[in-house]
Amino acid sequence: MFESCGETKRFMNPRPVGDEPYVPTVLEHRANIYTHGLFVLPSVLALSLLVQLSQTSQHIWISWIYGLALILLFTFSTAFHITSYMGNTGRLMRFCHLGDRAIIYVVIAASYTPWMVLKEHDMRDIIWLTWLATVLCVFYQFSFHDRFAWLEIILYLALGICPAIFLTEMPDKEGVTEVAVSGVIIISGIVFFKADGVVPFAHAIWHCFVSAAAGYHYFAVIKYLYQAKVFFEASHEGTPPEHLNL
Ligand SMILES: [Zn+2]
């Protein structure tokens, strides 16, 4: 449908044949860069806020794990799309591409870590297992990158869904709904992850789903695990908590 209109070729190229990678149009390249590049600085600020909201040493090291994962997510993605746009096909582009794919596994594990360590101590075994699975998935990514495209999707889904099953068993369900909603957002976006050449700007749309899910999840983390509810209420009354150096 889209190929029939000459104007839309600016917005989308034909689907690749066989194992060839999709070649985005110039506008798609730019959209891919902007839709994640715009979140690099906010993710740095997000880490800073997590550290400021931390009240224990445990909060601080989890802030760094979760915050750095978010920063690397947007940084690797932006770096990969910039190198791709510049036509770089060498080692740098390959490293950024591998990092772009592998960091998704790390972000999944890093997103579960605050819930399983700060909220429910009995789930620490599960988070260790999640990180072990993440290391194996990253190893797979660097060893068999793009060789089995659908296995990559299955691994993302397995790593994303399995820990959630344990999360629903927590006695205190506060925040579980938000985690589930962010999971549904990102799973919905997978439709676009595999729609290059079918839907114009499909990859940039996928980026938007990733950003929305990451943002929604982040606010659930600071609200329920970093007591941001207290922070917002206190700020509203003009008296920020004493441990915040604002
Ligand atoms: Zn991307």
Residues whose N, C-alpha, C, O or C-beta is under 5 A from the ligand:
A	BS01	ZN	S77
